[in-house]
Amino acid sequence: MSEATSQNLYTELKNMMGPVQWDWLKPHVQRDAVVVVNPHLDLAEVGVAISTDHTQAVERWITEQLILKPNAEQLARWSKENKSFISLIVQPYVLIQEPASAPDS
């Protein structure tokens, strides 16, 4: 994939990102399609890597536990709080990331 094509995909995915409440994610959790992305990673960059089968990057993030499936404790807490996330759909997955905290003012 050319760099221009990759950059176009990145821009397209960046524009598709948006906020989502936990309740909306429940059906996707039931089909085991939700992937939690560490807040230190660029969500759109992860989306590009997954959608273009860049397995080396994806495997490294999995090994380093920077992208992973939610665990039972997270699921219970999120359900109780109806937590908000930033989401990105990259079929067949729904990538979610906790929003960056606002800097103290």
N, CA, C and O atoms as a Tinker XYZ file with bonds, in Angstrom:
   420  protein
     1  N      0.858000   -1.176000    0.000000    73     2
     2  CA     0.000000    0.000000    0.000000    64     1     3
     3  C      0.895000    1.227000    0.000000    63     2     4     5
     4  O      1.837000    1.317000    0.787000    81     3
     5  N      0.603000    2.156000   -0.869000    73     3     6
     6  CA     1.405000    3.372000   -0.952000    64     5     7
     7  C      1.151000    4.248000    0.280000    63     6     8     9
     8  O      0.135000    4.122000    0.962000    81     7
     9  N      2.096000    5.123000    0.532000    73     7    10
    10  CA     1.959000    6.015000    1.677000    64     9    11
    11  C      0.751000    6.933000    1.510000    63    10    12    13
    12  O      0.054000    7.226000    2.481000    81    11
    13  N      0.501000    7.389000    0.273000    73    11    14
    14  CA    -0.656000    8.262000    0.022000    64    13    15
    15  C     -1.960000    7.525000    0.299000    63    14    16    17
    16  O     -2.876000    8.079000    0.906000    81    15
    17  N     -2.040000    6.274000   -0.149000    73    15    18
    18  CA    -3.237000    5.473000    0.096000    64    17    19
    19  C     -3.418000    5.237000    1.589000    63    18    20    21
    20  O     -4.528000    5.334000    2.113000    81    19
    21  N     -2.319000    4.926000    2.269000    73    19    22
    22  CA    -2.361000    4.711000    3.707000    64    21    23
    23  C     -2.807000    5.979000    4.431000    63    22    24    25
    24  O     -3.595000    5.910000    5.374000    81    23
    25  N     -2.311000    7.128000    3.996000    73    23    26
    26  CA    -2.692000    8.397000    4.613000    64    25    27
    27  C     -4.169000    8.703000    4.355000    63    26    28    29
    28  O     -4.857000    9.221000    5.235000    81    27
    29  N     -4.654000    8.388000    3.162000    73    27    30
    30  CA    -6.074000    8.584000    2.855000    64    29    31
    31  C     -6.952000    7.715000    3.756000    63    30    32    33
    32  O     -7.970000    8.174000    4.274000    81    31
    33  N     -6.544000    6.450000    3.937000    73    31    34
    34  CA    -7.289000    5.544000    4.806000    64    33    35
    35  C     -7.264000    6.064000    6.241000    63    34    36    37
    36  O     -8.284000    6.049000    6.930000    81    35
    37  N     -6.101000    6.523000    6.687000    73    35    38
    38  CA    -5.971000    7.083000    8.039000    64    37    39
    39  C     -6.954000    8.244000    8.218000    63    38    40    41
    40  O     -7.670000    8.302000    9.218000    81    39
    41  N     -6.988000    9.153000    7.264000    73    39    42
    42  CA    -7.881000   10.313000    7.338000    64    41    43
    43  C     -9.345000    9.866000    7.357000    63    42    44    45
    44  O    -10.154000   10.383000    8.127000    81    43
    45  N     -9.667000    8.909000    6.506000    73    43    46
    46  CA   -11.039000    8.396000    6.455000    64    45    47
    47  C    -11.434000    7.771000    7.797000    63    46    48    49
    48  O    -12.525000    8.034000    8.304000    81    47
    49  N    -10.560000    6.951000    8.368000    73    47    50
    50  CA   -10.863000    6.313000    9.649000    64    49    51
    51  C    -10.938000    7.344000   10.767000    63    50    52    53
    52  O    -11.792000    7.244000   11.648000    81    51
    53  N    -10.061000    8.323000   10.737000    73    51    54
    54  CA   -10.072000    9.386000   11.750000    64    53    55
    55  C    -11.430000   10.097000   11.746000    63    54    56    57
    56  O    -11.968000   10.432000   12.802000    81    55
    57  N    -11.974000   10.322000   10.548000    73    55    58
    58  CA   -13.277000   10.984000   10.422000    64    57    59
    59  C    -14.434000   10.096000   10.866000    63    58    60    61
    60  O    -15.518000   10.598000   11.166000    81    59
    61  N    -14.217000    8.780000   10.913000    73    59    62
    62  CA   -15.262000    7.844000   11.314000    64    61    63
    63  C    -15.297000    7.628000   12.831000    63    62    64    65
    64  O    -16.251000    7.052000   13.356000    81    63
    65  N    -14.268000    8.086000   13.525000    73    63    66
    66  CA   -14.209000    7.910000   14.970000    64    65    67
    67  C    -15.252000    8.781000   15.651000    63    66    68    69
    68  O    -15.558000    9.884000   15.197000    81    67
    69  N    -15.791000    8.267000   16.748000    73    67    70
    70  CA   -16.765000    9.073000   17.465000    64    69    71
    71  C    -17.077000    8.512000   18.833000    63    70    72    73
    72  O    -16.711000    7.380000   19.151000    81    71
    73  N    -17.746000    9.299000   19.631000    73    71    74
    74  CA   -18.096000    8.868000   20.983000    64    73    75
    75  C    -19.204000    7.816000   20.961000    63    74    76    77
    76  O    -20.063000    7.804000   20.079000    81    75
    77  N    -19.156000    6.941000   21.953000    73    75    78
    78  CA   -20.175000    5.902000   22.073000    64    77    79
    79  C    -20.343000    5.564000   23.552000    63    78    80    81
    80  O    -19.378000    5.553000   24.318000    81    79
    81  N    -21.581000    5.289000   23.934000    73    79    82
    82  CA   -21.881000    4.867000   25.301000    64    81    83
    83  C    -21.794000    3.347000   25.390000    63    82    84    85
    84  O    -21.986000    2.646000   24.396000    81    83
    85  N    -21.509000    2.853000   26.567000    73    83    86
    86  CA   -21.371000    1.426000   26.816000    64    85    87
    87  C    -22.586000    0.641000   26.325000    63    86    88    89
    88  O    -22.430000   -0.424000   25.727000    81    87
    89  N    -23.789000    1.151000   26.570000    73    87    90
    90  CA   -25.004000    0.411000   26.184000    64    89    91
    91  C    -24.994000    0.033000   24.706000    63    90    92    93
    92  O    -25.464000   -1.046000   24.345000    81    91
    93  N    -24.470000    0.899000   23.851000    73    91    94
    94  CA   -24.433000    0.616000   22.419000    64    93    95
    95  C    -23.468000   -0.527000   22.098000    63    94    96    97
    96  O    -23.642000   -1.236000   21.107000    81    95
    97  N    -22.459000   -0.696000   22.937000    73    95    98
    98  CA   -21.418000   -1.701000   22.669000    64    97    99
    99  C    -21.809000   -3.124000   23.086000    63    98   100   101
   100  O    -21.200000   -4.090000   22.626000    81    99
   101  N    -22.810000   -3.257000   23.945000    73    99   102
   102  CA   -23.158000   -4.581000   24.489000    64   101   103
   103  C    -23.360000   -5.655000   23.422000    63   102   104   105
   104  O    -22.820000   -6.750000   23.583000    81   103
   105  N    -24.110000   -5.405000   22.336000    73   103   106
   106  CA   -24.283000   -6.469000   21.331000    64   105   107
   107  C    -22.956000   -6.869000   20.684000    63   106   108   109
   108  O    -22.774000   -8.026000   20.305000    81   107
   109  N    -22.044000   -5.932000   20.559000    73   107   110
   110  CA   -20.747000   -6.219000   19.942000    64   109   111
   111  C    -19.856000   -7.019000   20.888000    63   110   112   113
   112  O    -19.049000   -7.840000   20.452000    81   111
   113  N    -20.013000   -6.767000   22.203000    73   111   114
   114  CA   -19.291000   -7.574000   23.198000    64   113   115
   115  C    -19.810000   -9.007000   23.138000    63   114   116   117
   116  O    -19.028000   -9.955000   23.209000    81   115
   117  N    -21.125000   -9.167000   23.006000    73   115   118
   118  CA   -21.716000  -10.516000   22.960000    64   117   119
   119  C    -21.218000  -11.311000   21.767000    63   118   120   121
   120  O    -21.139000  -12.537000   21.840000    81   119
   121  N    -20.881000  -10.645000   20.668000    73   119   122
   122  CA   -20.348000  -11.370000   19.509000    64   121   123
   123  C    -18.822000  -11.355000   19.498000    63   122   124   125
   124  O    -18.199000  -11.707000   18.496000    81   123
   125  N    -18.213000  -10.938000   20.635000    73   123   126
   126  CA   -16.761000  -10.960000   20.835000    64   125   127
   127  C    -16.023000  -10.115000   19.799000    63   126   128   129
   128  O    -14.974000  -10.514000   19.294000    81   127
   129  N    -16.577000   -8.948000   19.487000    73   127   130
   130  CA   -15.991000   -8.103000   18.444000    64   129   131
   131  C    -15.357000   -6.821000   18.972000    63   130   132   133
   132  O    -14.797000   -6.044000   18.198000    81   131
   133  N    -15.439000   -6.592000   20.283000    73   131   134
   134  CA   -14.897000   -5.355000   20.842000    64   133   135
   135  C    -13.425000   -5.545000   21.195000    63   134   136   137
   136  O    -13.040000   -6.525000   21.833000    81   135
   137  N    -12.614000   -4.581000   20.764000    73   135   138
   138  CA   -11.187000   -4.590000   21.050000    64   137   139
   139  C    -10.847000   -3.275000   21.748000    63   138   140   141
   140  O    -11.138000   -2.192000   21.241000    81   139
   141  N    -10.230000   -3.390000   22.913000    73   139   142
   142  CA    -9.840000   -2.211000   23.685000    64   141   143
   143  C     -8.443000   -1.784000   23.240000    63   142   144   145
   144  O     -7.512000   -2.589000   23.219000    81   143
   145  N     -8.313000   -0.513000   22.887000    73   143   146
   146  CA    -7.044000    0.045000   22.417000    64   145   147
   147  C     -6.489000    0.963000   23.509000    63   146   148   149
   148  O     -7.180000    1.858000   23.996000    81   147
   149  N     -5.248000    0.729000   23.878000    73   147   150
   150  CA    -4.577000    1.534000   24.891000    64   149   151
   151  C     -4.622000    3.017000   24.488000    63   150   152   153
   152  O     -4.424000    3.345000   23.318000    81   151
   153  N     -4.881000    3.910000   25.452000    73   151   154
   154  CA    -4.972000    5.334000   25.140000    64   153   155
   155  C     -3.672000    5.941000   24.595000    63   154   156   157
   156  O     -3.692000    7.037000   24.035000    81   155
   157  N     -2.557000    5.249000   24.753000    73   155   158
   158  CA    -1.283000    5.770000   24.231000    64   157   159
   159  C     -1.112000    5.496000   22.740000    63   158   160   161
   160  O     -0.207000    6.035000   22.103000    81   159
   161  N     -1.985000    4.655000   22.188000    73   159   162
   162  CA    -1.938000    4.380000   20.748000    64   161   163
   163  C     -2.905000    5.305000   20.021000    63   162   164   165
   164  O     -3.893000    5.765000   20.593000    81   163
   165  N     -2.612000    5.566000   18.774000    73   163   166
   166  CA    -3.483000    6.350000   17.904000    64   165   167
   167  C     -4.555000    5.396000   17.370000    63   166   168   169
   168  O     -4.245000    4.462000   16.631000    81   167
   169  N     -5.798000    5.631000   17.740000    73   167   170
   170  CA    -6.898000    4.731000   17.385000    64   169   171
   171  C     -7.016000    4.550000   15.869000    63   170   172   173
   172  O     -7.228000    3.434000   15.394000    81   171
   173  N     -6.883000    5.630000   15.118000    73   171   174
   174  CA    -6.964000    5.529000   13.657000    64   173   175
   175  C     -5.797000    4.726000   13.094000    63   174   176   177
   176  O     -5.969000    3.983000   12.128000    81   175
   177  N     -4.613000    4.864000   13.685000    73   175   178
   178  CA    -3.451000    4.101000   13.234000    64   177   179
   179  C     -3.662000    2.602000   13.466000    63   178   180   181
   180  O     -3.288000    1.782000   12.627000    81   179
   181  N     -4.253000    2.254000   14.590000    73   179   182
   182  CA    -4.578000    0.852000   14.863000    64   181   183
   183  C     -5.594000    0.360000   13.840000    63   182   184   185
   184  O     -5.486000   -0.760000   13.340000    81   183
   185  N     -6.578000    1.194000   13.530000    73   183   186
   186  CA    -7.576000    0.836000   12.523000    64   185   187
   187  C     -6.955000    0.586000   11.168000    63   186   188   189
   188  O     -7.332000   -0.360000   10.477000    81   187
   189  N     -6.000000    1.428000   10.775000    73   187   190
   190  CA    -5.305000    1.238000    9.501000    64   189   191
   191  C     -4.557000   -0.088000    9.517000    63   190   192   193
   192  O     -4.632000   -0.852000    8.555000    81   191
   193  N     -3.838000   -0.370000   10.598000    73   191   194
   194  CA    -3.060000   -1.608000   10.682000    64   193   195
   195  C     -3.956000   -2.837000   10.585000    63   194   196   197
   196  O     -3.604000   -3.810000    9.920000    81   195
   197  N     -5.108000   -2.799000   11.243000    73   195   198
   198  CA    -6.022000   -3.948000   11.198000    64   197   199
   199  C     -6.640000   -4.080000    9.817000    63   198   200   201
   200  O     -6.710000   -5.181000    9.272000    81   199
   201  N     -7.087000   -2.972000    9.249000    73   199   202
   202  CA    -7.784000   -3.051000    7.965000    64   201   203
   203  C     -6.854000   -3.382000    6.800000    63   202   204   205
   204  O     -7.315000   -3.854000    5.761000    81   203
   205  N     -5.553000   -3.142000    6.960000    73   203   206
   206  CA    -4.603000   -3.453000    5.885000    64   205   207
   207  C     -3.778000   -4.706000    6.194000    63   206   208   209
   208  O     -2.778000   -4.981000    5.530000    81   207
   209  N     -4.211000   -5.463000    7.214000    73   207   210
   210  CA    -3.525000   -6.705000    7.599000    64   209   211
   211  C     -2.036000   -6.500000    7.886000    63   210   212   213
   212  O     -1.200000   -7.311000    7.488000    81   211
   213  N     -1.723000   -5.423000    8.571000    73   211   214
   214  CA    -0.340000   -5.175000    8.992000    64   213   215
   215  C     -0.094000   -5.995000   10.264000    63   214   216   217
   216  O     -0.057000   -5.466000   11.375000    81   215
   217  N      0.072000   -7.304000   10.057000    73   215   218
   218  CA     0.104000   -8.239000   11.185000    64   217   219
   219  C      1.267000   -8.002000   12.137000    63   218   220   221
   220  O      1.134000   -8.240000   13.338000    81   219
   221  N      2.387000   -7.546000   11.635000    73   219   222
   222  CA     3.545000   -7.326000   12.512000    64   221   223
   223  C      3.212000   -6.306000   13.607000    63   222   224   225
   224  O      3.497000   -6.539000   14.782000    81   223
   225  N      2.614000   -5.186000   13.223000    73   223   226
   226  CA     2.248000   -4.155000   14.203000    64   225   227
   227  C      1.164000   -4.674000   15.148000    63   226   228   229
   228  O      1.256000   -4.504000   16.364000    81   227
   229  N      0.142000   -5.305000   14.579000    73   227   230
   230  CA    -0.974000   -5.796000   15.399000    64   229   231
   231  C     -0.474000   -6.845000   16.397000    63   230   232   233
   232  O     -0.842000   -6.799000   17.571000    81   231
   233  N      0.347000   -7.775000   15.951000    73   231   234
   234  CA     0.880000   -8.806000   16.859000    64   233   235
   235  C      1.730000   -8.182000   17.959000    63   234   236   237
   236  O      1.677000   -8.624000   19.107000    81   235
   237  N      2.515000   -7.157000   17.624000    73   235   238
   238  CA     3.337000   -6.481000   18.643000    64   237   239
   239  C      2.431000   -5.833000   19.692000    63   238   240   241
   240  O      2.686000   -5.950000   20.890000    81   239
   241  N      1.367000   -5.145000   19.241000    73   239   242
   242  CA     0.453000   -4.505000   20.197000    64   241   243
   243  C     -0.246000   -5.528000   21.070000    63   242   244   245
   244  O     -0.454000   -5.292000   22.260000    81   243
   245  N     -0.610000   -6.661000   20.491000    73   243   246
   246  CA    -1.256000   -7.716000   21.281000    64   245   247
   247  C     -0.270000   -8.253000   22.315000    63   246   248   249
   248  O     -0.615000   -8.401000   23.488000    81   247
   249  N      0.954000   -8.544000   21.881000    73   247   250
   250  CA     1.984000   -9.067000   22.788000    64   249   251
   251  C      2.242000   -8.096000   23.934000    63   250   252   253
   252  O      2.409000   -8.512000   25.080000    81   251
   253  N      2.274000   -6.813000   23.626000    73   251   254
   254  CA     2.525000   -5.786000   24.641000    64   253   255
   255  C      1.251000   -5.405000   25.402000    63   254   256   257
   256  O      1.272000   -4.498000   26.234000    81   255
   257  N      0.151000   -6.091000   25.118000    73   255   258
   258  CA    -1.158000   -5.856000   25.739000    64   257   259
   259  C     -1.625000   -4.404000   25.573000    63   258   260   261
   260  O     -2.224000   -3.817000   26.474000    81   259
   261  N     -1.334000   -3.849000   24.400000    73   259   262
   262  CA    -1.803000   -2.506000   24.068000    64   261   263
   263  C     -3.145000   -2.551000   23.343000    63   262   264   265
   264  O     -3.874000   -1.560000   23.318000    81   263
   265  N     -3.466000   -3.696000   22.756000    73   263   266
   266  CA    -4.818000   -3.943000   22.247000    64   265   267
   267  C     -5.224000   -5.315000   22.770000    63   266   268   269
   268  O     -4.448000   -6.269000   22.711000    81   267
   269  N     -6.440000   -5.402000   23.277000    73   267   270
   270  CA    -6.899000   -6.660000   23.870000    64   269   271
   271  C     -8.408000   -6.671000   23.998000    63   270   272   273
   272  O     -9.075000   -5.644000   23.869000    81   271
   273  N     -8.920000   -7.847000   24.252000    73   271   274
   274  CA   -10.357000   -7.997000   24.494000    64   273   275
   275  C    -10.641000   -7.564000   25.929000    63   274   276   277
   276  O     -9.801000   -7.765000   26.807000    81   275
   277  N    -11.803000   -6.977000   26.182000    73   275   278
   278  CA   -12.121000   -6.564000   27.554000    64   277   279
   279  C    -12.270000   -7.779000   28.469000    63   278   280   281
   280  O    -12.747000   -8.833000   28.048000    81   279
   281  N    -11.855000   -7.613000   29.726000    73   279   282
   282  CA   -12.004000   -8.708000   30.686000    64   281   283
   283  C    -13.301000   -8.540000   31.477000    63   282   284   285
   284  O    -13.971000   -7.512000   31.374000    81   283
   285  N    -13.645000   -9.548000   32.261000    73   283   286
   286  CA   -14.919000   -9.555000   32.991000    64   285   287
   287  C    -15.031000   -8.371000   33.951000    63   286   288   289
   288  O    -16.106000   -7.789000   34.094000    81   287
   289  N    -13.933000   -8.016000   34.605000    73   287   290
   290  CA   -13.947000   -6.890000   35.549000    64   289   291
   291  C    -14.252000   -5.580000   34.821000    63   290   292   293
   292  O    -15.055000   -4.778000   35.297000    81   291
   293  N    -13.620000   -5.364000   33.678000    73   291   294
   294  CA   -13.889000   -4.157000   32.889000    64   293   295
   295  C    -15.345000   -4.125000   32.451000    63   294   296   297
   296  O    -16.012000   -3.097000   32.572000    81   295
   297  N    -15.837000   -5.244000   31.945000    73   295   298
   298  CA   -17.221000   -5.301000   31.463000    64   297   299
   299  C    -18.209000   -4.948000   32.567000    63   298   300   301
   300  O    -19.161000   -4.201000   32.341000    81   299
   301  N    -17.979000   -5.488000   33.766000    73   299   302
   302  CA   -18.881000   -5.210000   34.886000    64   301   303
   303  C    -18.822000   -3.733000   35.270000    63   302   304   305
   304  O    -19.857000   -3.108000   35.503000    81   303
   305  N    -17.614000   -3.178000   35.337000    73   303   306
   306  CA   -17.459000   -1.768000   35.718000    64   305   307
   307  C    -18.093000   -0.857000   34.677000    63   306   308   309
   308  O    -18.807000    0.083000   35.028000    81   307
   309  N    -17.841000   -1.125000   33.401000    73   307   310
   310  CA   -18.380000   -0.280000   32.345000    64   309   311
   311  C    -19.900000   -0.319000   32.323000    63   310   312   313
   312  O    -20.550000    0.699000   32.086000    81   311
   313  N    -20.465000   -1.499000   32.572000    73   311   314
   314  CA   -21.915000   -1.641000   32.580000    64   313   315
   315  C    -22.515000   -0.817000   33.724000    63   314   316   317
   316  O    -23.537000   -0.151000   33.560000    81   315
   317  N    -21.863000   -0.878000   34.871000    73   315   318
   318  CA   -22.348000   -0.139000   36.044000    64   317   319
   319  C    -22.267000    1.371000   35.803000    63   318   320   321
   320  O    -23.169000    2.109000   36.201000    81   319
   321  N    -21.199000    1.834000   35.157000    73   319   322
   322  CA   -20.978000    3.267000   34.943000    64   321   323
   323  C    -21.590000    3.785000   33.645000    63   322   324   325
   324  O    -21.656000    4.998000   33.447000    81   323
   325  N    -22.044000    2.891000   32.751000    73   323   326
   326  CA   -22.425000    3.247000   31.382000    64   325   327
   327  C    -21.359000    4.169000   30.787000    63   326   328   329
   328  O    -21.637000    5.280000   30.336000    81   327
   329  N    -20.149000    3.664000   30.808000    73   327   330
   330  CA   -18.949000    4.394000   30.400000    64   329   331
   331  C    -19.013000    4.879000   28.953000    63   330   332   333
   332  O    -19.669000    4.275000   28.104000    81   331
   333  N    -18.319000    5.975000   28.699000    73   331   334
   334  CA   -18.204000    6.519000   27.342000    64   333   335
   335  C    -16.831000    6.178000   26.771000    63   334   336   337
   336  O    -15.837000    6.137000   27.496000    81   335
   337  N    -16.791000    5.937000   25.482000    73   335   338
   338  CA   -15.553000    5.619000   24.773000    64   337   339
   339  C    -15.524000    6.375000   23.458000    63   338   340   341
   340  O    -16.534000    6.911000   23.002000    81   339
   341  N    -14.333000    6.404000   22.855000    73   339   342
   342  CA   -14.194000    6.790000   21.461000    64   341   343
   343  C    -14.184000    5.471000   20.703000    63   342   344   345
   344  O    -13.479000    4.541000   21.096000    81   343
   345  N    -14.944000    5.375000   19.637000    73   343   346
   346  CA   -15.021000    4.101000   18.921000    64   345   347
   347  C    -14.683000    4.278000   17.453000    63   346   348   349
   348  O    -14.766000    5.369000   16.889000    81   347
   349  N    -14.297000    3.159000   16.860000    73   347   350
   350  CA   -14.007000    3.102000   15.435000    64   349   351
   351  C    -14.364000    1.702000   14.964000    63   350   352   353
   352  O    -13.859000    0.716000   15.500000    81   351
   353  N    -15.227000    1.615000   13.970000    73   351   354
   354  CA   -15.614000    0.319000   13.427000    64   353   355
   355  C    -14.677000   -0.024000   12.277000    63   354   356   357
   356  O    -14.587000    0.703000   11.288000    81   355
   357  N    -13.986000   -1.141000   12.428000    73   355   358
   358  CA   -13.136000   -1.698000   11.378000    64   357   359
   359  C    -13.576000   -3.153000   11.279000    63   358   360   361
   360  O    -13.114000   -4.004000   12.038000    81   359
   361  N    -14.468000   -3.428000   10.342000    73   359   362
   362  CA   -15.104000   -4.740000   10.249000    64   361   363
   363  C    -14.082000   -5.862000   10.323000    63   362   364   365
   364  O    -13.058000   -5.801000    9.642000    81   363
   365  N    -14.330000   -6.874000   11.121000    73   363   366
   366  CA   -15.533000   -7.128000   11.918000    64   365   367
   367  C    -15.453000   -6.601000   13.345000    63   366   368   369
   368  O    -16.267000   -6.978000   14.188000    81   367
   369  N    -14.499000   -5.747000   13.624000    73   367   370
   370  CA   -14.254000   -5.290000   14.995000    64   369   371
   371  C    -14.815000   -3.902000   15.264000    63   370   372   373
   372  O    -15.021000   -3.091000   14.362000    81   371
   373  N    -15.051000   -3.670000   16.559000    73   371   374
   374  CA   -15.347000   -2.333000   17.057000    64   373   375
   375  C    -14.198000   -2.003000   18.004000    63   374   376   377
   376  O    -14.081000   -2.581000   19.084000    81   375
   377  N    -13.354000   -1.064000   17.583000    73   375   378
   378  CA   -12.235000   -0.647000   18.408000    64   377   379
   379  C    -12.728000    0.444000   19.349000    63   378   380   381
   380  O    -13.422000    1.370000   18.928000    81   379
   381  N    -12.368000    0.331000   20.623000    73   379   382
   382  CA   -12.768000    1.358000   21.581000    64   381   383
   383  C    -11.542000    1.822000   22.357000    63   382   384   385
   384  O    -10.569000    1.091000   22.543000    81   383
   385  N    -11.635000    3.061000   22.795000    73   383   386
   386  CA   -10.535000    3.646000   23.543000    64   385   387
   387  C    -11.142000    4.633000   24.536000    63   386   388   389
   388  O    -12.072000    5.371000   24.213000    81   387
   389  N    -10.599000    4.628000   25.739000    73   387   390
   390  CA   -11.073000    5.609000   26.719000    64   389   391
   391  C    -10.647000    6.992000   26.234000    63   390   392   393
   392  O     -9.518000    7.171000   25.777000    81   391
   393  N    -11.547000    7.967000   26.332000    73   391   394
   394  CA   -11.186000    9.315000   25.890000    64   393   395
   395  C    -10.020000    9.843000   26.721000    63   394   396   397
   396  O     -9.903000    9.534000   27.907000    81   395
   397  N     -9.172000   10.628000   26.099000    73   395   398
   398  CA    -8.067000   11.252000   26.832000    64   397   399
   399  C     -8.656000   12.167000   27.890000    63   398   400   401
   400  O     -9.635000   12.872000   27.644000    81   399
   401  N     -8.047000   12.148000   29.074000    73   399   402
   402  CA    -8.566000   13.035000   30.111000    64   401   403
   403  C     -8.202000   14.472000   29.793000    63   402   404   405
   404  O     -7.132000   14.773000   29.265000    81   403
   405  N     -9.112000   15.322000   30.126000    73   403   406
   406  CA    -8.880000   16.754000   29.897000    64   405   407
   407  C     -7.760000   17.232000   30.801000    63   406   408   409
   408  O     -7.700000   16.842000   31.967000    81   407
   409  N     -6.868000   18.072000   30.285000    73   407   410
   410  CA    -5.801000   18.583000   31.144000    64   409   411
   411  C     -6.373000   19.429000   32.265000    63   410   412   413
   412  O     -7.381000   20.114000   32.094000    81   411
   413  N     -5.722000   19.372000   33.401000    73   411   414
   414  CA    -6.197000   20.178000   34.541000    64   413   415
   415  C     -6.062000   21.653000   34.198000    63   414   416   417
   416  O     -5.045000   22.099000   33.667000    81   415
   417  N     -7.130000   22.407000   34.520000    73   415   418
   418  CA    -7.047000   23.842000   34.231000    64   417   419
   419  C     -7.029000   24.636000   35.498000    63   418   420
   420  O     -6.963000   25.865000   35.455000    81   419
